Amino acid sequence: MPQKDSQSAIRHLAPAWQGDIVAAAEFEHAVSLWNVATGEKVSEFETVMDYGGRRLALSQSKSACLAAAYHIYGLACYNTPAGDLRWERKELKKVQRIVVTPDEEFACCCFATGPCQVVDIATGETAYSVRGLAYIWFHPQNKYRLYQSRSYKLTVVHQDDTKAFSIAPASKLLDAAFNEKYLAITQMGADVLVFDLSSGERLALHKQPTGQHVLRLSGMPDTDDFFGVQWSYQKAGLKRLIRFSPNTAEHEVICDIGTASEAEFCYGGRTLLTSDGDVVDCKTGRIERKIQFPTKSVP
């Protein structure tokens, strides 16, 4: 953990679907690439990214880092690891979220207004658009997608965009994750729900303690399990890594991860990386290594 008189300066983490590189950023513009397997810094470069939303994404297979700004600069793609500009789309303003497809060929750009645009990472050209879409989550093999509309309606669709089933959320969605057979969703101030993808049936409700909810979700490859980052938002901001199953309403606490401001799952859900630099094995809760992210002084 950082010393008492300092804390991690990292406020954005963006792992790739494939590979061991993660993009990190402090506040805006400057982005650094890190090797999660070794803990080493790969490179650092300037981008158009500004703070807010989820405006940083990585495609390791296409050697690309995508960044966006809400005003003026729009969307840009940088070659990695060097960081030189590949293309830019200044007209694509008010980007709120960038989501890379599992094959890492396309970036789905969701906006404050207007349709979601699916952009070819290689060329920067828009392949197609989806109206009214606020966010999208992908099945690891892209067999299913979860669409969230701006009215917070949730729809699970097949790979060909035909509807599989709908979900009526109790509150705003915080995150969602697929594994081979199931979908899990977490809601603000509410519980984690697990659904069977083949039938749309709700299988389990993982009730969260009062004053806690799950911020991040991930499926664990080759199992039916899910992992989550549970946050005590009413008490000191403590976070824990938990594991839960579609077949039970109980969850298991794997380990405490402290008060790191950000935490993202890497390696397809096998490890958790925190903004404090801890690389945690999800199955054991053991810290595998420490990445020396930059820190800042605390008054």
C-alpha positions as CSV (number, residue, x, y, z in Angstrom):
1,M,0.0,0.0,0.0
2,P,1.1,3.6,-0.5
3,Q,2.7,5.4,2.5
4,K,0.4,7.4,4.8
5,D,1.6,10.7,3.4
6,S,1.0,9.7,-0.3
7,Q,-1.5,7.8,-2.4
8,S,-1.7,6.4,-5.9
9,A,-2.1,9.1,-8.6
10,I,-3.8,6.6,-10.9
11,R,-7.4,7.3,-11.7
12,H,-8.0,5.3,-14.9
13,L,-7.1,1.6,-15.6
14,A,-7.8,-0.1,-19.0
15,P,-6.8,-3.7,-19.5
16,A,-6.9,-5.4,-22.9
17,W,-9.1,-8.4,-23.6
18,Q,-6.0,-10.3,-24.7
19,G,-2.5,-10.1,-23.4
20,D,-0.7,-8.7,-20.4
21,I,-0.6,-4.9,-21.0
22,V,-2.7,-2.4,-19.2
23,A,-3.1,1.3,-19.8
24,A,-3.1,3.7,-16.8
25,A,-3.7,7.4,-16.5
26,E,-3.5,9.9,-13.6
27,F,-6.1,12.5,-14.5
28,E,-6.1,13.4,-18.1
29,H,-3.9,13.4,-21.2
30,A,-0.8,11.4,-20.1
31,V,-1.2,7.6,-20.5
32,S,1.3,5.0,-19.5
33,L,1.4,1.3,-20.5
34,W,2.5,-1.4,-18.0
35,N,3.2,-5.1,-18.2
36,V,1.1,-6.8,-15.6
37,A,3.2,-10.0,-15.8
38,T,6.4,-8.2,-14.9
39,G,5.3,-5.0,-13.3
40,E,7.5,-3.0,-15.7
41,K,6.5,0.3,-17.3
42,V,6.5,-0.1,-21.1
43,S,5.9,3.5,-22.3
44,E,4.2,6.8,-21.7
45,F,2.7,9.3,-24.1
46,E,0.2,12.2,-24.4
47,T,-3.4,11.7,-25.5
48,V,-6.6,13.7,-25.9
49,M,-8.2,11.9,-22.9
50,D,-9.9,14.0,-20.3
51,Y,-11.4,13.0,-16.9
52,G,-14.9,11.5,-16.6
53,G,-16.7,8.5,-18.0
54,R,-14.6,5.6,-19.3
55,R,-12.6,7.2,-22.1
56,L,-9.6,5.0,-22.2
57,A,-9.3,1.6,-23.9
58,L,-6.7,-0.8,-25.1
59,S,-6.4,-3.3,-28.0
60,Q,-3.2,-5.3,-27.5
61,S,-3.7,-7.4,-30.6
62,K,-4.1,-4.3,-32.7
63,S,-1.3,-2.4,-30.9
64,A,-3.7,0.4,-30.2
65,C,-4.7,2.7,-27.4
66,L,-7.9,4.7,-27.7
67,A,-8.7,7.8,-25.8
68,A,-11.5,10.4,-25.9
69,A,-12.3,13.9,-24.7
70,Y,-15.8,15.2,-24.0
71,H,-15.2,18.5,-25.7
72,I,-13.1,19.7,-28.7
73,Y,-10.7,16.8,-29.4
74,G,-13.2,13.9,-29.9
75,L,-11.8,10.4,-30.3
76,A,-8.2,9.4,-31.1
77,C,-6.2,6.2,-31.6
78,Y,-2.5,5.8,-30.8
79,N,-0.1,3.2,-31.9
80,T,1.4,1.2,-29.0
81,P,3.8,1.1,-27.4
82,A,5.3,4.2,-29.1
83,G,2.2,6.4,-28.6
84,D,2.2,8.1,-32.0
85,L,-1.2,9.1,-33.5
86,R,-2.8,6.5,-35.8
87,W,-6.0,8.4,-36.5
88,E,-8.4,10.9,-35.0
89,R,-12.1,11.7,-35.2
90,K,-12.5,15.2,-33.8
91,E,-16.1,15.3,-34.8
92,L,-17.0,12.5,-32.4
93,K,-17.5,14.7,-29.3
94,K,-19.1,13.9,-25.9
95,V,-17.8,10.3,-25.7
96,Q,-18.7,8.8,-22.4
97,R,-17.5,5.2,-22.8
98,I,-15.2,3.2,-25.1
99,V,-15.7,-0.6,-25.1
100,V,-13.4,-2.8,-27.2
101,T,-15.0,-5.9,-28.8
102,P,-13.6,-9.3,-27.6
103,D,-11.7,-9.8,-30.9
104,E,-10.2,-6.3,-30.4
105,E,-11.1,-5.3,-33.9
106,F,-13.6,-2.6,-33.1
107,A,-14.3,0.1,-30.5
108,C,-17.9,0.8,-29.4
109,C,-18.1,4.5,-28.6
110,C,-21.1,5.5,-26.5
111,F,-22.0,9.2,-26.3
112,A,-24.0,11.6,-24.0
113,T,-26.3,12.1,-27.0
114,G,-26.6,10.4,-30.4
115,P,-26.1,6.8,-31.5
116,C,-23.3,4.5,-30.3
117,Q,-20.7,4.3,-33.1
118,V,-18.8,1.1,-33.7
119,V,-15.4,2.2,-35.1
120,D,-12.8,0.0,-36.9
121,I,-9.6,0.3,-34.7
122,A,-7.3,-0.2,-37.7
123,T,-8.8,2.6,-39.8
124,G,-10.9,4.8,-37.6
125,E,-13.9,4.4,-39.9
126,T,-17.4,3.8,-38.5
127,A,-18.6,0.3,-39.3
128,Y,-22.1,0.8,-38.1
129,S,-24.1,2.6,-35.3
130,V,-26.7,1.6,-32.7
131,R,-29.3,4.1,-31.6
132,G,-30.1,4.9,-28.0
133,L,-27.3,2.9,-26.6
134,A,-25.6,4.1,-23.4
135,Y,-23.3,1.1,-22.7
136,I,-22.5,-2.4,-23.9
137,W,-21.0,-5.5,-22.3
138,F,-19.8,-8.5,-24.3
139,H,-19.7,-12.2,-23.8
140,P,-16.0,-13.3,-24.0
141,Q,-16.7,-15.2,-27.2
142,N,-19.1,-12.5,-28.4
143,K,-22.0,-15.0,-28.3
144,Y,-24.2,-12.5,-26.4
145,R,-24.2,-8.8,-25.6
146,L,-25.9,-6.8,-22.9
147,Y,-27.3,-3.4,-24.1
148,Q,-28.1,-0.6,-21.7
149,S,-30.3,2.1,-23.1
150,R,-30.2,5.7,-22.0
151,S,-33.5,5.0,-20.1
152,Y,-31.6,2.2,-18.3
153,K,-33.5,-0.6,-20.0
154,L,-31.4,-3.8,-20.2
155,T,-31.6,-6.1,-23.2
156,V,-29.5,-9.3,-23.8
157,V,-29.1,-10.0,-27.5
158,H,-27.5,-12.8,-29.5
159,Q,-24.4,-12.3,-31.7
160,D,-26.7,-11.4,-34.6
161,D,-28.4,-8.7,-32.5
162,T,-31.7,-10.7,-32.1
163,K,-33.2,-10.3,-28.7
164,A,-32.6,-13.1,-26.1
165,F,-34.3,-11.6,-23.1
166,S,-34.9,-8.3,-21.1
167,I,-34.0,-7.4,-17.6
168,A,-35.8,-4.9,-15.3
169,P,-33.1,-3.4,-13.1
170,A,-34.0,-2.2,-9.6
171,S,-31.5,0.7,-9.9
172,K,-28.7,2.1,-12.0
173,L,-26.4,-0.6,-13.4
174,L,-22.8,-0.4,-12.1
175,D,-21.3,-3.3,-14.1
176,A,-22.0,-6.7,-15.8
177,A,-20.0,-9.7,-16.7
178,F,-20.5,-12.9,-18.8
179,N,-19.0,-16.3,-18.5
180,E,-19.8,-19.2,-20.8
181,K,-23.4,-19.9,-19.6
182,Y,-24.4,-17.1,-17.2
183,L,-24.7,-13.3,-16.9
184,A,-24.2,-11.4,-13.7
185,I,-25.2,-7.7,-13.1
186,T,-24.6,-5.4,-10.2
187,Q,-26.7,-2.4,-9.3
188,M,-26.1,0.8,-7.4
189,G,-27.0,0.3,-3.7
190,A,-28.6,-3.0,-4.6
191,D,-27.8,-6.7,-5.1
192,V,-26.0,-8.9,-7.6
193,L,-28.2,-10.9,-9.9
194,V,-27.2,-13.9,-12.0
195,F,-29.2,-15.1,-15.1
196,D,-29.1,-18.2,-17.2
197,L,-28.2,-17.2,-20.8
198,S,-30.1,-20.0,-22.5
199,S,-33.4,-19.3,-20.8
200,G,-33.2,-15.8,-19.3
201,E,-34.2,-17.2,-15.9
202,R,-32.8,-15.4,-12.8
203,L,-30.9,-18.1,-10.9
204,A,-29.5,-16.3,-7.9
205,L,-29.7,-13.1,-5.9
206,H,-26.6,-12.2,-4.0
207,K,-27.8,-9.9,-1.4
208,Q,-25.3,-7.2,-0.4
209,P,-24.9,-5.9,3.2
210,T,-26.4,-2.6,4.0
211,G,-24.2,0.2,2.7
212,Q,-22.3,-2.0,0.3
213,H,-22.5,-2.8,-3.4
214,V,-20.3,-4.4,-6.0
215,L,-18.4,-2.0,-8.3
216,R,-16.8,-4.4,-10.8
217,L,-17.6,-7.9,-12.0
218,S,-15.8,-10.6,-14.0
219,G,-16.4,-14.1,-15.0
220,M,-13.7,-16.7,-14.1
221,P,-12.6,-18.6,-17.3
222,D,-13.4,-22.4,-17.3
223,T,-15.7,-22.1,-14.3
224,D,-19.2,-21.0,-13.5
225,D,-18.0,-18.5,-10.9
226,F,-17.9,-14.8,-10.9
227,F,-15.7,-12.4,-9.0
228,G,-16.6,-8.9,-7.8
229,V,-15.1,-5.8,-6.1
230,Q,-17.4,-5.1,-3.2
231,W,-17.3,-1.5,-1.8
232,S,-18.4,-0.3,1.6
233,Y,-19.6,3.1,0.3
234,Q,-21.0,4.2,3.7
235,K,-17.9,3.2,5.7
236,A,-14.4,4.5,4.9
237,G,-14.4,3.3,1.3
238,L,-13.0,-0.2,2.1
239,K,-13.1,-2.7,-0.8
240,R,-13.0,-6.5,-0.9
241,L,-12.6,-9.2,-3.6
242,I,-15.5,-11.6,-3.4
243,R,-16.5,-14.8,-5.3
244,F,-20.0,-16.0,-6.0
245,S,-21.7,-18.8,-7.9
246,P,-24.9,-19.0,-10.0
247,N,-26.0,-22.0,-7.8
248,T,-26.1,-20.3,-4.4
249,A,-27.1,-17.1,-2.8
250,E,-23.9,-16.9,-0.7
251,H,-20.7,-15.2,-1.6
252,E,-17.2,-15.8,-0.4
253,V,-14.7,-13.1,0.7
254,I,-11.4,-13.8,-1.0
255,C,-9.4,-10.8,0.4
256,D,-9.4,-7.2,1.4
257,I,-8.0,-4.8,-1.2
258,G,-8.0,-1.6,0.8
259,T,-9.1,1.8,-0.4
260,A,-7.7,1.8,-4.0
261,S,-9.7,4.2,-6.0
262,E,-9.8,1.9,-9.1
263,A,-9.6,-1.8,-9.6
264,E,-9.9,-3.7,-12.9
265,F,-9.9,-7.4,-13.8
266,C,-7.1,-8.6,-16.1
267,Y,-6.1,-11.8,-17.9
268,G,-9.8,-12.6,-18.7
269,G,-10.7,-12.3,-15.0
270,R,-7.9,-14.4,-13.5
271,T,-6.2,-11.4,-11.8
272,L,-7.3,-8.1,-10.3
273,L,-5.2,-5.0,-10.7
274,T,-5.7,-2.0,-8.3
275,S,-4.7,1.6,-8.8
276,D,-2.4,1.0,-5.8
277,G,-0.4,-1.3,-8.0
278,D,-1.4,-4.6,-6.4
279,V,-1.7,-7.6,-8.9
280,V,-4.0,-10.0,-7.0
281,D,-4.6,-13.7,-8.0
282,C,-8.4,-13.9,-7.9
283,K,-8.5,-17.6,-6.8
284,T,-6.2,-17.3,-3.8
285,G,-6.3,-13.6,-3.0
286,R,-2.5,-13.5,-3.0
287,I,-0.6,-10.4,-4.2
288,E,1.5,-11.8,-7.1
289,R,3.5,-8.6,-7.6
290,K,3.5,-4.8,-7.1
291,I,3.4,-2.3,-9.9
292,Q,5.1,1.0,-9.0
293,F,2.5,3.4,-10.1
294,P,3.2,7.1,-9.5
295,T,2.0,8.6,-6.2
296,K,1.0,12.0,-5.1
297,S,1.3,13.8,-1.8
298,V,-1.7,13.9,0.6
299,P,-2.2,17.0,2.7
